[in-house]
Amino acid sequence: MKALLKPEVYDEKVSQIELIQTHISFVFLTGNFVYKVKKAVNLGFLDFTTLKRRHFYCKRELELNKRLCKGMYIEVVPINRSKATNAIKMKGDGETIEYALKMKRMPQERMLSRLLEEQKVDTQLFDKIAKIIAKFHSKAKSNKEIREFGSTKVIETNWIENFEQTREFIGRTISRAKFDSIQSEIINFIEKNHPLFRRRITDSRIRDCHGDIHSDNIFVTDGVYIFDTIEFNQRFRYSDVASDVAFLAMDLDFKGRTDLSEFFVGKYVEYSKDRDLKRLLPFYKCYRAYVRGKVISFRLKDPNIKRTMMRFARKDAKAYFDLAFAYSKELHAASSKH
């Protein structure tokens, strides 16, 4: 991937290139565009180990993100190596050795998380976001296969996986008492609310959602761009629309903006006419907070993370688990209203 740090590789004029790495991608930032190249990794829940797979998931990512990011996601471009000169070029001659997803570069200062930190948001913006998400959900695909992901069997499986994967962090980022309490409340809520979960299926509230709606995945510029939908695993995207809504609501709660969280949910319910959503909100908020706590806890196992960053990870994971615990305590009230 070092070749992509050279300006002559690109099919437009480039003066400066910045590389950002995630655990699954190389992201090259040029003046006006972003080029995302998938790493050849297999992490169990995703498999990018072959060029064919990387090409497929680049196209899938492009297709799925156009639903909420019209104009931001541009095209999948081949990266070619010339037989004559051995030179590597975007859309060049010769053998295709890799693919990149080309996107319009957005100003980082317009990311919603940054705007929240700088207190540059208002209810008008969250009214707009609620309307966009409600409209998106109303048009999102739903069929027999997708609806199955709203069954209590699948929901229980997801929670069992969460609990199994966090046992090793008991006493480190979550206490035994809170772990046991959350597990008990979740099992109890599912057992008492089978009819509610079935109704979500019959009411077509299980959709091909976004799967990752939070303030780091939203740009507010000439419009609202909700980007980086999950393309690599349907299990993380096929869900109750309440889970999508709960992610952003939880994120706002975590950032101390419960006022905006409540406003956003209220507006979503108004636009979607989804009257049952609020009964499930603590359940899915708990799920989203717990998963965040789990994922951040995984950093404690990474030998490449510095000690100072390890302390921040431990603190953040604990805070998310504490929030999940608080949500779990709301489930009694939600169950009693049934």
C-alpha positions as CSV (number, residue, x, y, z in Angstrom):
1,M,0.0,0.0,0.0
2,K,3.1,2.3,0.1
3,A,2.5,3.0,-3.6
4,L,-0.7,4.8,-2.8
5,L,1.3,7.4,-0.9
6,K,2.7,8.7,-4.2
7,P,0.7,11.5,-6.0
8,E,1.3,10.1,-9.5
9,V,-0.8,7.0,-8.6
10,Y,-4.0,9.0,-8.6
11,D,-6.1,9.9,-11.6
12,E,-6.5,13.6,-10.4
13,K,-4.0,16.2,-9.3
14,V,-2.8,15.4,-5.7
15,S,-0.3,17.5,-3.7
16,Q,-0.6,15.9,-0.3
17,I,-1.7,12.4,1.0
18,E,-2.5,11.3,4.5
19,L,-2.9,7.7,5.6
20,I,-5.2,6.6,8.4
21,Q,-5.4,2.9,9.4
22,T,-8.3,1.1,11.1
23,H,-8.3,-2.6,12.0
24,I,-9.9,-3.4,8.6
25,S,-9.0,-0.6,6.2
26,F,-6.3,1.7,4.8
27,V,-7.8,5.1,4.3
28,F,-5.9,7.6,2.0
29,L,-6.9,11.2,2.3
30,T,-6.1,13.5,-0.7
31,G,-7.1,17.1,-1.1
32,N,-10.7,16.5,-2.3
33,F,-11.2,12.8,-2.0
34,V,-10.9,9.7,0.3
35,Y,-9.8,6.3,-1.0
36,K,-10.6,3.4,1.2
37,V,-8.8,0.1,0.7
38,K,-9.9,-3.0,2.6
39,K,-7.2,-5.0,4.4
40,A,-6.8,-8.7,3.5
41,V,-8.0,-9.9,6.9
42,N,-10.4,-12.5,8.3
43,L,-11.7,-11.5,11.7
44,G,-14.5,-14.2,11.9
45,F,-17.3,-11.7,11.5
46,L,-15.8,-10.4,8.2
47,D,-13.6,-12.0,5.6
48,F,-11.6,-9.8,3.1
49,T,-8.9,-12.3,2.4
50,T,-9.3,-12.5,-1.4
51,L,-9.3,-9.8,-4.1
52,K,-12.7,-11.0,-5.2
53,R,-14.2,-10.6,-1.7
54,R,-12.6,-7.1,-1.3
55,H,-14.1,-6.1,-4.7
56,F,-17.5,-7.4,-3.7
57,Y,-17.6,-5.6,-0.4
58,C,-16.3,-2.4,-1.9
59,K,-19.3,-2.5,-4.3
60,R,-21.6,-3.5,-1.4
61,E,-20.4,-0.6,0.7
62,L,-20.9,1.9,-2.2
63,E,-24.4,0.6,-2.8
64,L,-25.5,0.6,0.8
65,N,-24.1,4.0,1.8
66,K,-25.8,5.7,-1.1
67,R,-29.0,5.2,0.8
68,L,-28.1,7.9,3.3
69,C,-25.1,9.6,1.7
70,K,-26.1,10.6,-1.8
71,G,-23.1,12.4,-3.4
72,M,-20.5,11.4,-0.8
73,Y,-19.8,7.9,-2.0
74,I,-18.6,8.1,-5.7
75,E,-17.3,4.9,-7.2
76,V,-15.2,1.7,-6.8
77,V,-11.9,2.2,-8.6
78,P,-9.5,-0.5,-9.8
79,I,-5.8,-0.2,-8.8
80,N,-3.7,-1.5,-11.7
81,R,-0.1,-2.6,-12.3
82,S,1.3,-1.9,-15.8
83,K,2.9,-5.0,-17.4
84,A,5.2,-2.7,-19.4
85,T,6.5,-0.4,-16.7
86,N,5.4,-2.2,-13.5
87,A,3.9,1.2,-12.4
88,I,0.8,1.3,-10.2
89,K,-2.0,3.6,-11.2
90,M,-5.7,4.1,-10.3
91,K,-7.8,3.1,-13.3
92,G,-4.5,2.3,-15.1
93,D,-3.5,-0.3,-17.6
94,G,-2.6,-3.9,-16.8
95,E,-3.6,-6.3,-14.0
96,T,-6.0,-5.2,-11.3
97,I,-4.2,-5.8,-8.0
98,E,-6.6,-4.0,-5.7
99,Y,-9.7,-1.9,-5.4
100,A,-10.5,1.3,-3.6
101,L,-13.8,2.9,-2.7
102,K,-13.6,6.6,-3.7
103,M,-15.5,9.2,-1.6
104,K,-15.9,12.9,-1.4
105,R,-13.7,14.3,1.4
106,M,-15.8,16.0,4.2
107,P,-14.5,18.6,6.6
108,Q,-13.7,17.0,9.9
109,E,-14.9,20.0,11.9
110,R,-18.4,19.3,10.6
111,M,-18.6,15.8,12.2
112,L,-21.5,15.6,14.6
113,S,-19.3,14.5,17.5
114,R,-17.2,17.6,17.1
115,L,-20.2,19.8,16.8
116,L,-21.6,18.3,20.0
117,E,-18.3,18.9,21.8
118,E,-18.3,22.6,20.7
119,Q,-22.0,23.0,21.5
120,K,-22.8,23.9,17.9
121,V,-26.0,21.8,17.7
122,D,-29.7,22.5,18.3
123,T,-33.1,20.7,18.3
124,Q,-33.7,21.8,14.7
125,L,-30.7,19.7,13.6
126,F,-32.0,16.6,15.5
127,D,-35.5,17.2,14.1
128,K,-33.9,16.9,10.7
129,I,-31.9,13.8,11.6
130,A,-35.0,12.1,13.0
131,K,-36.9,12.8,9.9
132,I,-34.1,11.5,7.6
133,I,-33.8,8.3,9.7
134,A,-37.6,7.7,9.9
135,K,-37.9,8.1,6.1
136,F,-34.9,5.8,5.5
137,H,-36.4,3.1,7.7
138,S,-39.8,3.3,6.0
139,K,-38.1,2.5,2.7
140,A,-35.5,0.1,3.9
141,K,-35.8,-3.5,2.7
142,S,-37.7,-6.1,4.7
143,N,-38.4,-9.7,3.8
144,K,-38.8,-13.1,5.5
145,E,-35.0,-13.5,5.9
146,I,-34.5,-10.0,7.4
147,R,-37.5,-10.3,9.7
148,E,-36.0,-13.5,11.2
149,F,-33.3,-11.3,12.8
150,G,-36.0,-9.8,15.0
151,S,-36.9,-13.1,16.5
152,T,-36.2,-13.7,20.2
153,K,-33.9,-16.6,19.2
154,V,-31.6,-14.3,17.3
155,I,-31.8,-11.6,19.9
156,E,-30.9,-14.1,22.7
157,T,-28.0,-15.4,20.6
158,N,-26.6,-11.9,20.2
159,W,-26.8,-11.3,24.0
160,I,-25.3,-14.7,24.9
161,E,-22.4,-13.8,22.6
162,N,-22.0,-10.5,24.4
163,F,-21.9,-12.1,27.8
164,E,-19.5,-14.8,26.8
165,Q,-17.1,-12.3,25.2
166,T,-17.1,-10.1,28.3
167,R,-16.6,-12.7,31.1
168,E,-12.9,-12.2,31.0
169,F,-13.3,-8.5,31.8
170,I,-15.3,-9.0,35.0
171,G,-13.3,-7.2,37.7
172,R,-11.5,-5.1,35.1
173,T,-14.1,-3.0,33.2
174,I,-17.3,-4.4,34.7
175,S,-18.0,-5.7,38.2
176,R,-19.4,-9.2,38.9
177,A,-22.5,-7.6,40.4
178,K,-23.3,-5.5,37.4
179,F,-22.5,-8.3,34.9
180,D,-25.0,-10.6,36.8
181,S,-27.6,-7.9,37.2
182,I,-27.6,-6.9,33.5
183,Q,-27.7,-10.6,32.4
184,S,-30.7,-11.2,34.7
185,E,-32.6,-8.1,33.6
186,I,-32.1,-8.9,29.9
187,I,-33.2,-12.5,30.2
188,N,-36.2,-11.5,32.2
189,F,-37.2,-8.8,29.7
190,I,-37.0,-11.1,26.7
191,E,-39.0,-13.8,28.5
192,K,-41.8,-11.4,29.5
193,N,-42.0,-9.7,26.1
194,H,-42.3,-12.4,23.5
195,P,-45.5,-10.9,22.1
196,L,-43.9,-7.5,21.8
197,F,-41.0,-8.9,19.8
198,R,-43.4,-10.9,17.6
199,R,-45.4,-7.7,17.0
200,R,-42.3,-5.9,15.8
201,I,-41.9,-8.6,13.2
202,T,-45.5,-8.5,12.0
203,D,-45.5,-4.7,11.9
204,S,-42.4,-4.9,9.6
205,R,-40.2,-3.0,12.1
206,I,-37.3,-5.4,11.3
207,R,-35.4,-3.8,8.4
208,D,-32.1,-3.7,6.5
209,C,-30.9,-0.9,8.7
210,H,-27.7,1.2,8.9
211,G,-26.3,-0.7,11.9
212,D,-23.8,2.0,13.1
213,I,-25.6,5.3,13.6
214,H,-23.6,7.4,16.1
215,S,-22.2,11.0,16.1
216,D,-18.8,9.9,14.7
217,N,-20.6,8.6,11.6
218,I,-22.6,11.8,10.8
219,F,-21.4,14.9,8.8
220,V,-23.4,18.1,8.8
221,T,-22.4,20.2,5.8
222,D,-24.7,21.2,2.9
223,G,-26.9,18.4,4.2
224,V,-26.8,15.5,6.7
225,Y,-24.6,12.6,5.7
226,I,-25.0,9.4,7.8
227,F,-22.1,7.3,6.5
228,D,-20.2,4.1,7.1
229,T,-23.1,1.6,7.2
230,I,-22.0,-2.0,8.0
231,E,-21.5,-3.8,4.7
232,F,-19.5,-6.8,5.8
233,N,-22.0,-8.7,8.0
234,Q,-25.8,-8.7,7.6
235,R,-26.3,-9.8,11.2
236,F,-25.0,-6.4,12.4
237,R,-27.3,-4.5,10.0
238,Y,-30.6,-6.6,9.8
239,S,-32.3,-5.5,13.0
240,D,-35.2,-3.8,14.6
241,V,-35.3,-0.1,13.6
242,A,-35.4,0.6,17.4
243,S,-31.8,-0.7,17.6
244,D,-30.7,1.9,15.0
245,V,-32.5,4.7,16.8
246,A,-31.1,3.5,20.2
247,F,-27.5,3.7,19.1
248,L,-27.6,7.5,18.4
249,A,-29.9,8.0,21.5
250,M,-27.4,6.1,23.7
251,D,-24.5,8.1,22.2
252,L,-26.1,11.3,23.1
253,D,-26.8,10.1,26.6
254,F,-23.2,9.1,27.0
255,K,-22.1,12.6,25.9
256,G,-24.4,14.1,28.5
257,R,-27.0,15.3,26.1
258,T,-30.0,13.4,27.4
259,D,-32.1,16.4,26.4
260,L,-31.2,15.9,22.7
261,S,-31.6,12.2,23.0
262,E,-35.2,12.5,24.3
263,F,-36.0,15.1,21.7
264,F,-34.5,13.0,18.8
265,V,-36.5,9.9,19.9
266,G,-39.7,11.8,20.3
267,K,-39.4,13.3,16.8
268,Y,-38.5,9.9,15.3
269,V,-41.7,8.4,16.9
270,E,-43.7,11.3,15.6
271,Y,-42.4,10.8,12.0
272,S,-42.4,7.0,12.0
273,K,-45.7,6.5,14.0
274,D,-43.8,3.7,15.8
275,R,-45.6,3.8,19.1
276,D,-44.0,0.6,20.5
277,L,-40.5,1.9,20.0
278,K,-40.2,3.6,23.4
279,R,-41.0,0.3,25.2
280,L,-38.0,-1.3,23.6
281,L,-35.7,1.7,23.8
282,P,-34.0,0.9,27.2
283,F,-33.5,-2.7,25.9
284,Y,-31.7,-1.7,22.8
285,K,-29.9,1.2,24.4
286,C,-28.6,-1.3,26.9
287,Y,-27.5,-3.5,24.0
288,R,-25.6,-0.7,22.3
289,A,-23.9,0.5,25.4
290,Y,-22.9,-3.0,26.4
291,V,-21.4,-3.7,22.9
292,R,-19.4,-0.4,23.1
293,G,-18.1,-1.5,26.5
294,K,-17.2,-4.9,25.2
295,V,-15.4,-3.6,22.0
296,I,-13.4,-1.0,24.0
297,S,-12.5,-3.7,26.6
298,F,-10.9,-5.7,23.7
299,R,-8.3,-3.0,23.5
300,L,-6.9,-4.2,26.9
301,K,-5.7,-7.3,25.1
302,D,-3.9,-5.4,22.3
303,P,-0.1,-5.4,22.9
304,N,0.4,-2.4,20.6
305,I,-1.6,0.0,22.7
306,K,0.4,2.2,25.0
307,R,-0.2,2.2,28.8
308,T,-1.7,5.7,28.8
309,M,-4.2,4.7,26.1
310,M,-4.9,1.5,28.0
311,R,-6.0,3.6,31.0
312,F,-8.4,5.6,28.8
313,A,-9.8,2.4,27.3
314,R,-10.4,1.0,30.7
315,K,-12.2,4.2,31.9
316,D,-14.3,4.4,28.7
317,A,-15.3,0.7,28.8
318,K,-16.3,1.0,32.4
319,A,-18.4,4.1,31.7
320,Y,-20.3,2.3,28.9
321,F,-20.9,-0.7,31.1
322,D,-22.2,1.6,33.8
323,L,-24.6,3.2,31.3
324,A,-25.7,-0.3,30.2
325,F,-26.4,-1.2,33.8
326,A,-28.5,2.0,34.3
327,Y,-30.5,1.2,31.2
328,S,-31.1,-2.4,32.4
329,K,-32.7,-1.0,35.6
330,E,-35.3,0.7,33.3
331,L,-36.4,-2.6,31.9
332,H,-38.6,-3.4,35.0
333,A,-40.7,-0.4,34.2
334,A,-40.8,-1.2,30.5
335,S,-41.9,-4.8,31.3
336,S,-44.6,-3.7,33.8
337,K,-46.3,-1.6,31.1
338,H,-46.9,-4.6,29.0
